Amino acid sequence: MSNNSSTLTNSWGSTLTVLEDCIKLEHKGASAVLLGLPRGEKTLFYDDFTSVEFKAKGLLSNGYIQFNVPGHRQNTNNPAFDEYSFAFDKKIETQIRCLYERILAFKKSYCSSNDTTIVNQVSAADEILKLKQLLDMGVLTQDEFDAKKKQLLGL
């Protein structure tokens, strides 16, 4: 992702700042109060998203991008005005769509790299367990066990 940040402002005064590894979402002013949105800034890291929803602007409705994170209960009555959503009109829809694509690409690469790490950690743990059994059986000495354990843990 780019090191540059960009900030988008919607018609209701909310801002969405896009950074390399996170977004900053801020609902402010009277519009936030009228819409029932908590005021203040939230920082949401891309790797914390469980999902991201994008809805293009319709003929009679605004578009929105909604960031879903663990522990957050979505506003299902009007997801465009959820505290983890950013509503938009036609003039910034292309920029929001680009952000959505960037997040999807980040999530895909992040999940791929983490999958490998998790597999290696489980594999190392299984190997250490097997070595411990060999130690207990007397096949390995304590020094041999310790050396192999350090090797597997990368110490």
C-alpha angles and dihedrals in degrees: 000000000000121000089222120097125216130192126210124193123199129210092267096057098257117137132209116197116194116209133173097269104011148020128235114215121192129180112191145162133028092315091063091051093048091049092047094243120149110246121233138064126295123196113209120186117215093233091057094060114106088190142342123218124202124192119181119226111273130208093269103015138065122244123240144187114215124197114208118203132173114278096019119121110212125229098242094178092066113000091182088070100043114128089245093049134086115209119206143181129222097278095069100028094105091054091049091049090053090051090051091052091048091053092048091051091048092049091049093052093041093051092046093053093044093050090061092049093051092050091051092049092051090046092051091048091050091049093051090050090053091048090051090055090051090049091051090049091052095245092117129040120231090252092052091048093048093048094050092045091053090049092051092047092047094239 
